Amino acid sequence: MPILRQLVCAALCALVLIPCVPAQTPSPTAQSSAVAPALWDTLTPGPYGAGLKTLFQYDTSRTWKITRTYDGAFSPDRNGRPIQINVWYPALPSTGQSMAFDDYVDQTAPAQFAAFNDIMRQRNRDDAIDSVPRDRITDLQKMQMFARRDAQPAPGRFPVVLYFGGLNAPINSNVVLAEYLASHGYIFASVSLLGPSNEQAFQSRTSDDLEASVRDMEFAWSILQQESNVDPSKVAALGHSVGAIEAVILGLRNSNVSVVIGLDGTYGFAGLSGVLTHSYGYDPNKMRAAFIDLRRAQGAQGNEPLDLSVVESFRHADRTFITIDRMHHSDFTSFAMVADYFHTPLPTDYPLNGWNRETGRDGYESVARTLRSELDAKLKANATASIEQKPGMTIRHESATPPPPSPLEAATLVAAQGIDKAKAVFLASCGADGIASCIEVDRFNTWGYNLLGQHRAKDALAVFSLNAWAHPGNANLQDSLADGFSAVGDNVHARQAVEHAIELAPSDPSFDFPLARATFLSEEKTRLQH
């Protein structure tokens, strides 16, 4: 897509790599004496310097090198999938080796990662070349950056931001944001985005490729938690474009993630929400982390429609939707700062609608400050943190609906306040239309029998009753309800439940073939005779 292509070329403008360090916490009034580089424009450093280190690891649980050729020849992948992690961290100012932009582009790697690093370096170079006029490439290479290689880490533990770039974006596509947040007391980690194998090192927009990137970050997170400056209890998942989808998936799967943030996420583009909804493990009811969608305003880049219904459905999460006028897709990466500084020519393939390099830069700076405020509020519990709302910015907030009780919590609620109270809690949490998805058939049924096995018959009956209420057309749940009544000695209601199961079975769609239906009916009729 043209939008994503521009992002890739654009995003690469901010590449970065190299070694890093731990972190500390200065007094609230302390300020770094470091001067922001030209690419930061009006962004100001926080109380820390920024260090950078690069970690290389192989995930030996997966393969990356092609092991079998078309003719069946086999050569095992003895290393596994290569994972590169760039880590920016709060550091003591003026320590470590200063860096120029070119240090991010021409990255180095251990010898065993040479082939992989050649691919990543070429991606970096191609994107850097595309981000500025050809006669300014040398000037870009010499640009002074804020982070310093091998800087001495500031003591202490710091919140972590796990960042996914857009489709095939370079690992350093948001280097200005990474350096900025590091100076304000955050560890910012990004991974190289890879395709399925060394023969296809590029990503495609498929569920399998996005899943691979999420697993890469999960592997990286397991490594980062061993670092002494990482606070594993304070973590955010952040992504741009397709990377926003990966950030959402990570947030759904890891309940330690406190904040999920999408930067102009692809899930909001008309016709592309399925890339998220078809991903492994997607379930909107499982989102508990605070969710923030930050994107360009409708019509800012052509007249493409937006559809945020897929993330608006995260009803059990606090949701904040922010739009910024006169921004383009790639302006959510460091490309906005590079393109403005070097006066990169404007695209000509769609209406500009008042957008230019200056508005893109201003928008990016608003994004950086907004992210810092939201992270301060969510990860640092800073009650005074607030978004600096500017003209052209809109903010909408939706409060979380309390999540539904678990089967065990539901049983406790019934025991304390009765079945009607439990039903009311589920209705308030899930809505009448969502009861069936909140009370999952197999999960509640399995829990009911688990409680029977623990000789907790009343609790089992409560769980069976709620399950049957949520799925009134399910004959098998009536059979389970009968088991619950029998366990508490209520044979009258047990018989009624069996009779109801027999009534429901002929039209119950959960019986996927006639023999299963016939067998069930036969067993239920036999049960009535005893």
N, C-alpha and C positions, 0 to 999 in steps of 0.2 A: 504494500500500500504506500502511496506517496507520503502519507503522514508519518508512517513508521520508518520509511526510508530516510526521511529528513531527520527523524529522531536519531537514527543510528549514526548518520554522518555527523549530525549536530552534537549528539551526546558525547561522542568520542573526543570532543574538543577538550575534555577535562580528564585526561588519563592519568593513572597514578599507580605506583608500586613501591616497594622497598621495605626495609625493616622498621620495627616499632618498639613499644615500651609500655609500662604500667601508668598509674594515675594517682592524683591526690586531691585534696580539697582546701583551697585557700580561704581566708576570711571573706565574708560576703562583700566587703568593700574593696578587696584586692583587685587590681587590674594589671594585665600584662602590659609591659612596655613595648611589646612588638607592634610594628606598624603593618597594617593590612596591605597586601600587594595590590597592584593596579587592577587586577581582575576582580577584586572584591568590590570595587567602586565604593558605595557608601556603607557597605556592611562593616561592622566594627568587631575586632577580636574580643573574646571574653578574657577571663583572668588567667588562662593557660596559654602556653604555646601549643603547637600541634606536632605530634610525632607520627611517624609512619613506619610500619614494618609489613613485610610480606611473608606469608606462611605458605609452604608447598607441602601437600600431603597426597598420598594415594589412598583412595577408598577401595580397599581390597575386597570388599563384599560385592563389587560390581566390576564389570569389564568395560574397556573403552576401545582397545585395539581389536580390529577384526581378527577373529580366530579361525574362521573357516572360509575358504575360497569356494568359488562356484563348483569346482571339481571335487570338493570334499576334503582337500588337504587341511590338516589341523595344526595350528601353532598356538599354544596357550598364551593368554595375556598374563604374564607373571607379576605385573605391577598393579593393575586395576585402573580405576577412573581417576585422572589427575584433578586435584582440587587446588586452586590458587585463591588465597584470601588476602586481600589488602585491608589492613587495619590502621585506621587513624585513631589517635588517642590523646588525651590531655597530657601535656608534657611541660617540663620546666623550660621557660623561655630561653632562647639563645643557646640551647645545647644541641648537639648533633650537627649533622652536615646539611648546609643549605641546599635547596633544590630548585632547579629550573624546570620549566614545563617539559622539556625534552627528556628529563629524567623519568617522567611518567610514561612517555611514549616508548623509548628504547629501554624497556625493562630487562632486567637480568634474572636468571634462574639457575638453580643447581644443575649440574651436568645431566642428571637423570631425567630432568624435565625439559631438556633442550628442544626436542621436537615439538612438544606442546607449546613451549614459549615462543617458538618461531611463528606459530599460527597466531598466537595472541598479539605478538609484536606487530605483525603485518596488519592485523585488524586495527591496532592503535594508529599505525602510520597512515593507513588509508583514510580513517576517519578524521585524523588531525589535518591532513592535506585538504580534505573536503570542507573543513570548517572555516577557512580564511582564504582571502585572495592569494593566488600563487606567489605573488611577489612579496607577501608578508610571512611566508612560512618560516623563514629564518628568524624573524622577529618573534614569532610565536614560540619557537624553540627556546629562545633566550629569556622568555618571561620568568621573572622571579615568582616562586610560589611561597605559600605561608608555612607549609609543613616542612619539617626537617627530619632527615633520615637518621635513624638510631638516636633520636633525642631522648634525654633522660626522662623517664616517665614520672609524672607527678604522683606522689604517694596517695593511696586510697583506692576505693572501688567506685566504679562509675557505671551508670546506665548504658545499655547497648542498643544501637540501632542497626538492624540487619537489613541491608539494602539490595534490592533486585533492580538492575537496569532494564531498559526496554529490550525488545527483540534483537539479539545479537549485538547489543551495545557493549562497548569496552568496559572493563572492570572499573575504570576511573571516570565514567561518564558524568558523575556528579561530584567531582573533586572539590569544587568551591564549597558546596554544602557540607561535604565531609570535613574539610579543614575548619569551616566556620563552627560546626557543631562540636568538633573536638576542642576548640578553644573555649567553648562554653561548658565543658564538662561532660562530654559524651564520647563513648567509643563507637565508631562508625565502621562497619565491616561490609565489604562487598566481595562477591565471588565472580570468577570468570564464567561467562555463560557459554555452555557447550552443547553441541548436538549429541546424538546418540553414540558416535564412534569417531575414531581418528579419520575415517574416510568421509564422514559428514560432521565436521566440527562446528557447523553452523546450526542454529536452532530453526525449527519451523513452528508455526503456531498450532501445534497439536497437543492434546492432553498428555501424551507420552513424553514429549520434549519438555513441557512445563513441569511435569512430575519429576523428571530428572533434575531440573534446576532446583526444585524445592528440596529434593533429597540431598543435593549438593550443599544447600544452605544448612540443612539439618546436620549434616556431617560437619560442616564448618562450625556450627554452634557448639557441637560436642567438643570440638578442639578449643574454641575460644573460652569455654567455661573453665579450662585449666589455667588460664592466665590470671595472675594475682591481682590485676587491676579491674577485673570484670565483676560486676554485681549481677549474678545470674537471676536474681529475683526481679530485676527491672529491665525489661526488654521490649522493644518495639519492632514491628515488621513494616518496612517501607518499600514501596516499589513504584516505578514509573512505567506507564503504558502497559504492555503485556506483563512487565514485572510487578505491576499492582495486583494482577490476578495471582501471581505466585505469592505475594505477600499475604493476600487473603487466605489462600490455601494453607500457608504456614500458620496463620493465626487461628484457623479452624482446627488444626491438628495439634497445636501446642498450647495448652491452657495456661502456661506461664507467660505467654505474650500478653502484655497489658494494653497495647495500642497497635492498631493496624491502620496504615495510612496509604492511600492511593493517590498518585500524582497523575492526573489526566488518564485515569485507568481505562484500559480497553474494554472492560466490562460495561462501561457506560456508552459505548458506541453502538448505534443501532445495528442489530443483526449479529453482534459479536459477544453478547452475554453468554451464549452457549459455550464459549471457550472456558468460562468459569463453571457454569452449571454442570458441564459434562466431565469436570475434573474429578479425580479419585477422592472420595471422602467428602465431597461438597454436601453440606447440609446447613441451610441458613439458620436453623434453630440452634446450632452449636456455637454460633459466634457470641462470645461473651466479652471479648476485648473491646475497649472503646474504638469506634470506627470513624475515620476522618476521610472524606472524599474532597480533594482539592483539585479543581480543574478550571480550564478556560471556559468563559461564558458561551452560552449557546450562540452560534452564528459568528463567533470571533474568527474562525478559520473556515470560511465558506459557510454553507447553510446546512451542514450535515446534522441530522436530528440526534438528540441524546436520549438515552433511556437508562435511568438509574434504578429501575424497579428491582433488579437483582440484588442490589446492596441495601436498598430501602427495606428489604424483607428481613434484615438482621434485627428483628424486633426485640431481642433480648440483649441488645448492645446499645449503649449511648452512641448516637450517630450525629455527626456534624458534617454538613454539606456546604462547601465554600467555593464560590466561583470568582474568578478575577477577569475583568474585561481586558480586551486587547492583548491577549497572549496567544501564542501558538503552541502546538504539541511539544516541540523541541525546547520551548522556553522553560520547561520544568527541569531541564538539565543545565549543566554549566555552559553549554553551547550559547545560551542567551548572553552570558557575560563576555565570552570570547568574540561572538559575532558583533556585539555592539562595539567593543574596544577596537576591533580591526575593520569595522565598517563592511562586513561581509554583505555582498549584494542581496537584495530582497528577492524571494521567489516570485515567479511570474505566472504560476499555474493555477492560482485561485485569487478571489478578491481579497484585498488587504483589510477592508472594514476598519480603517483607523489604526491598524497595527503597524508597527515598524520596529527597528532594532532597539530604539530607546524604550518603547513601551514594553517590549519583551524583557529587557534588562530590569526595568522597574518592577515588573511582575515577578521576576525570579527573586529579586531581593525581598519582596513581600512574602513570597513562598518561604524563603529561608527564615525570616523573622516569625512568620506564623507557625512554622514547624517547631521552632525553638520554644515559643510560648506554649504550644500544645504539649510538647514533650515535658517542659518544666512542670506543667500542671498535672500531667498524668503519671510521669515517672519520678518526679522530684517532690510531688505533693506541694507545689508552690501555689498557695492560695491567691497570691497577688498576680500571678501570670495571666495575661489577657491578650487577646489578638488586637493588634493595631489595625483597626478597620479604616481603609482608605477609600476614596471615591472609586467607583467601579468594582468594589468588592461586595459580594452578598454572602450572608451567613445564615444558615438555617440549622436548628438543632432539634433532634428528636430524642426524647428520653427513653431509656430502656424499659421494657415491660419485664417485671420479674420473671425469671425462668420457671418452668413447671417443676413440681417436686419429682424426685427420683422415685422408683417403686418403694424403696425402703422409707423414704421421707413421707410418701403418700400413706403407707401403712401406719406410721406414727401419727400422722395428722388425723386419720380416721379414728384411731384409738383414743385420741385426746378430744376431738371435736365432732366426730361423726362423719358419715359418708356424704351428707349434703354439703357440709363445709368443704370437704375435699373436692367435690365436684365444682363448687363455686370458685375455688382457687385455680383449678385447671382452666375453667372458662375465662377467668380474668387474665390468665397468663397466655393462653393459646387462642382465644376467640372460638366461637362455636364452630367455625369452618376448619379450625386447626386442631381440634381435639384428637382426631385419628392419628395425626402425625406426632403429636406430643406424647400420647400414650401409645408407644410402639407395641404392636401385637406380640411379637416373639419375645421382646425384652421383658415385658410385664408378665407374660405367661410363664417364662422360665423362672422369673423371680418368685412367682406364686408357688411353684413346685419346690423351689429352693427353700422357701419358708416352711412349707409342709414338711420337708425333710429335716428341718430344725425344730420340729414340733411346735411351731408357732401358727397354729391353725387359724386364729382370729386375724392375724396379720395377712396370712395367705388369702383368706376369704376377702379381705379388703382389697387386695391387689387384683384378684380375679373379678371382683364386682366392678371395679373401675375400668378394667380392660373390656369387659362385656358391655358396659355402658358406652364406652368410646367407639366400639365396633358392633353396633346392634345387629348387623346382618351376618355375623360370623358364628356359624353353628359350633365349631370346635371350642370357642370360648365359653359357650353355654355348658358344654361338657366339663370344662375346667371349673366353671362356677359350681357345677354339681359336686365336683370333688371337694371344693371348699366348704360347701354346706354340709356335706357328709362328714368332713373332718371335725366340724363343731357340733355334730349330732343333730343337725336340722334336716331330717330326712324328707319332710314335706316340701321344703323349698328345693332340695336336691332333685326330687322327682319332677317338680315343675320345670327346673332348668333342663333336665333331659328331654322332657316333652317339647320344650321350646326349641331345643337343638334339632329335634326331628322335624319340626315345622319349618325351620330355616334351611335345612340341608338341601332340599330340591333346587332352591334358587341361589345358593351361596356360591359366588364365583371363585372362591378360594379352592374349591375342588376342581383341579385342572383336568381330570379325566373321569369317565363314568365309573370305573371300578372303585376308585377312591371314595366316591360319593356312596356307592352301593355298600361298600364295606363299612363305612361310618354308620349308615342307617341301620345296618344289621346289628352292629355292636350296641347302638343306642337302644334299639328295641329289645335286645337281650337284657340290657341293663335294667329296663323297666320291669322285667319279669322277676327280678331278685329283690 
